[in-house]
Amino acid sequence: RRREEEEEDAGGDGGVSDSQRRLVELLEKAKVNLTDDDLAKLPSWSDITSMYGAGPIIAGLDTCPKFRSSIVPSEAYIGPGGTFNTGTNLLAELLKANCVLTERMKKYGGQQQKKRKKRGRAEGHETGMRWQVPWGKHRPAEERLTNVAEGDVQSNDVIEQRDVLPVITVKDPYGWMGSMCRHAYAANWEHSKEHCPNLVPNEVDRRAAGGRGQVLRDGADGGIPVRVHYSNKNVKEHDSLAGMWNDWYGAYQDATDYPRLVVRFEDILLHAEEVVTKVCECGGGELAHPEFQYVSDSAKGQFGPHQGSSGMLGALVRYGDPKKRVEGMTREDLEYARKALRVDLMEAYGYSHPK
């Protein structure tokens, strides 16, 4: 089979290999104009499937009937959540462009919003598509029903949180740790450009800490601790970046008392139409247009902490490359990750360790 994939990669014409053709067709659907330089950077389909499989994985589809039967259909919402750098904005934009909750639209369609905020924060009244879950998209699962997102408070957009289907985005932990090095947001840990992702401290980390007059503190399991400042009342400590990924997603994966979906960032890129369709149907909705609407530019924008974020093409180039997946990590980091990352989460989301 491997030989067949290699032969497939070498085929094609016009500068496009057969194994790249799937990606080229996807980008053409999204109306991305490709140059020869772009084509040269595109990964092969076999590289992508070796890391993420051939089709999407959505955890929690079995909870959809419970959601639809537990709420009044005309009051339902769908809202994305996920830790930093996992595609929450991309999912929100795709849902906003494509999904409508039918019964809600029947009741509220055509009404004028009194306060329409930037980035769609108050735009879910008619269609049911929210920019985030109402407890805050990056907040841990424990804050469901106990926290109200700051943007919702400011826009007087406080709703019944049980009426929202949480759709949680997850990213391959290896690629995600690299994303955290580029955009750390509210997470803080000892790291430098010379060594990141850094799970196990080495001389580079100790020297960098010493240069600032600090002593590098090892975590309980020998990793480099990570602190996340969600608010003055909620500061989380994790054993490492891998521990942060475990803790954040473990809480949602282990939840049994409310419906929720978990979708992979990689599938939002590669199988957007199928993922959005299933999410929309889960919430009691349907696609709004005969032709699916893609989002090819960075859904984060290019300002503040989002500067340098990847659009669709850049994301495919970065996250479709097995070498970039572990870029910056040492052998000790990889060994630590293999031991530390929760086996059940890796299996549930279809992720494997680098070979």
C-alpha positions, 0 to 999 in steps of 0.5 A: 500500500505504501508503494502505491501511495508513493507512486500516486504522489509522483503522478499527475501533470501541470505541476500537481501530483495526484496526491496533491490533487485533493488539496488543490480541489479543496482550495479551488472550492474555497476560491484560493488562487494558487501559484507555482510556489504555493503548489511546491509547498503543498503537502501530499494527501498521503502525508496528511492521512498518515497523521489524521486518517482519511475522514473526519472524527467527531466525538459526542454525536451520540449526545445530539438527540439528548440536546434536541430533546432537552431544549425548546428548538426555537431557543437553541444555539450552537457555540464553539469553544476550545483552548487557544490556537484550535480554530474556534474562530474558523469554526464560528465563521463557517457555522455563521456562513452556512448553518441555520437553526430552522425553528429558531429562524422561524420564530426570530427570522427578520427581526432587527438586532438592537445591538449588533456587535463586531465579530458576530458576538450578538448575531446569533439571535436569528440563526442560532450561530454564536461566536462562542459558548456563553461561558467563554470559548477558552474557559475550562469546562468547569466554568459552564453554568458558573461564568458569563463571557465578558463580551456577552456581559458588555453587549447585554447578551446573557442567555440560558447556557443550557440552550447552547450546544457546545462544539469544542475544537481540538488540535493534534497536541504536537501541532498545537504545542507549536502553535502555543510557541507562536501565540501563547495568549494567557498561558505562561511557561519558561520557553525561548525561540531556541527551544519550543515546544519545550516539555523537558528542560535542557541547558537552553531553558536553564540558561534563558531563565538564568539570564533573567535572574530566575531559577527554572522550576521542574514540574511534578513529573519532570516537565516544564510547568504551565500557568494559565491566567483565565481570570483573577479568580481562576489561574490553572497550573499544569505539569507541562504543555502536554498536561495543559492539553490533557487537562483542558480536553479531558474535562470535556471528554469526561463530561457525561451530564450534558451534550457536547461535540468535539471536532478536530481542527484538521477536519475543519480544514480538510472536511469542512462541509461534512463537519459543519453539516453534522454539527448543524444537524446535531443542533437541529439545523440545516445548511443555509445555501445550496453551495457550501461557503468556505473561509480561506483567510485567517478567521482570527484577523491580523491584529494584536495577538492574532498577527501572523495567524494562518489562512487556509493555505498556510494552515494546510502547508504547516499542519500537513507536514509531518516534519513541521509537526514536531519542529523545535522538539528534542528527543526528550520532549518527544519521549515525555509527550508519548508518556504524558499525553492521555491515551484515551484522548489520543484514541478518541480524537484519532491522533497518533504519536510521531514515528 
